[in-house]
């Protein structure tokens, strides 16, 4: 059943791609007297990926309309490409679940850090051989910095 569904889906995508190519850039519809404008640029930007793939196999289909109105066509084309690809935002945007997971890991890291620091201080107070308070403060600062760095590195690996 899943193979049938996959086959039907593949055929539907293929038919959609063929239908979209009927409106691709580079056909004889546009001339110097009747150039492509903003909305055609927007459309050509939206289907640019499909046009590129088809252009690899068919030289009659191009990605960008040469006979265009200039800046407005370019703006529409760029806007269409951004609408499809998201303008680079997809790489840095996180889902709500990912943000919640990051927040949860931050909370866990803070709790672990506090617990370790409490245990280290308790251990140092129990052991009289650690020296004067000045030595402990220096050691405590170094250990605290190193623990924070290691916990941060550990949390960032996930």
C-alpha positions in Angstrom: 0.0 0.0 0.0 2.8 2.4 0.8 4.5 1.8 -2.6 1.2 2.6 -4.3 1.0 5.8 -2.2 4.6 6.7 -3.0 4.0 6.1 -6.8 0.9 8.2 -6.8 2.7 11.0 -5.0 5.7 10.8 -7.4 3.4 11.0 -10.4 1.5 13.9 -8.9 4.7 15.8 -8.2 5.9 15.1 -11.8 2.6 16.3 -13.3 2.8 19.5 -11.1 6.3 20.1 -12.3 5.3 19.7 -15.9 2.4 22.1 -15.4 4.6 24.6 -13.8 7.0 24.6 -16.6 4.4 25.8 -19.0 4.8 29.2 -17.3 8.6 29.3 -17.0 10.9 32.1 -18.1 12.3 32.2 -21.6 9.3 31.4 -23.7 8.3 33.5 -26.6 5.5 35.1 -24.7 7.8 38.0 -23.6 9.5 40.4 -26.0 11.3 43.7 -25.8 8.0 45.4 -26.6 6.1 43.4 -24.0 8.5 42.5 -21.2 7.8 40.4 -18.1 6.9 42.6 -15.1 6.8 42.3 -11.3 4.2 39.5 -11.0 5.9 37.4 -13.7 9.2 37.9 -11.8 7.5 36.8 -8.6 6.2 33.7 -10.4 9.5 32.9 -12.0 11.3 33.3 -8.6 8.8 30.8 -7.0 9.4 28.2 -9.7 13.1 28.9 -10.2 14.2 25.6 -8.6 12.0 23.6 -10.9 13.1 25.7 -13.9 16.7 25.1 -13.0 16.3 21.3 -12.8 14.5 21.3 -16.1 17.0 23.6 -17.7 19.7 21.0 -17.0 18.0 18.7 -19.5 16.3 21.2 -21.8 18.0 24.3 -23.1 14.7 25.9 -24.2 13.7 26.4 -20.5 15.6 29.1 -18.6 15.5 30.2 -15.0 15.4 34.0 -15.6 13.4 35.9 -18.2 15.8 38.1 -20.3 13.0 40.3 -21.7 11.9 41.9 -18.5 10.9 45.3 -17.2 14.1 45.7 -15.2 14.1 46.5 -11.5 10.5 45.5 -10.8 11.0 42.1 -12.5 14.2 41.6 -10.5 12.5 42.5 -7.3 9.6 40.1 -8.0 12.1 37.4 -8.9 14.1 37.9 -5.7 10.9 38.0 -3.6 9.7 34.8 -5.2 13.0 33.0 -4.4 12.9 34.2 -0.8 9.3 33.0 -0.5 10.4 29.5 -1.4 13.7 29.3 0.3 12.9 31.5 3.3 15.8 34.0 2.9 18.2 32.0 5.1 15.9 32.1 8.2 15.5 28.4 8.2 19.0 27.8 9.4 18.6 29.9 12.5 15.0 29.5 13.4 14.1 26.9 16.1 10.8 25.3 16.7 9.0 25.8 19.9 10.0 22.3 21.0 13.7 23.0 20.3 13.6 26.2 22.3 11.9 24.4 25.2 14.5 21.7 25.0 17.3 24.2 25.1 15.7 25.9 28.1 15.3 22.6 29.8 19.0 21.8 29.3 20.0 25.2 30.6 18.0 24.6 33.7 19.5 21.2 34.2 23.0 22.6 33.7 22.4 25.3 36.3 21.1 22.8 38.8 24.1 20.5 38.2 26.5 23.4 38.5 24.9 24.6 41.8 24.9 21.1 43.3 28.6 20.4 42.3 29.6 23.8 43.8 27.8 23.1 47.0 29.5 19.7 47.3 32.9 21.1 46.6 32.5 23.9 49.2 31.2 21.3 51.7 34.2 19.1 51.0 36.6 22.0 51.3 35.1 23.0 54.7 35.4 19.5 56.0 39.0 19.1 54.9 41.2 21.4 57.1 44.3 20.6 55.0 43.2 22.9 52.1 44.9 25.9 53.7 43.8 29.4 54.3 40.6 30.9 53.0 42.6 32.9 50.4 43.8 29.6 48.8 40.3 28.2 48.8 38.9 31.3 47.1 41.5 31.0 44.3 40.9 27.3 43.9 37.2 27.8 44.1 37.2 30.4 41.3 39.3 28.2 39.0 37.2 25.1 39.6 33.9 27.1 39.2 35.1 28.6 35.8 36.3 25.2 34.6 33.0 23.5 35.6 30.9 26.2 33.9 33.0 25.9 30.7 32.7 22.1 30.7 29.0 22.1 31.5 28.4 24.6 28.7 30.5 22.5 26.2 28.6 19.4 27.3 25.2 21.1 26.8 26.2 22.5 23.4 27.1 19.1 22.1 23.4 18.1 22.0 
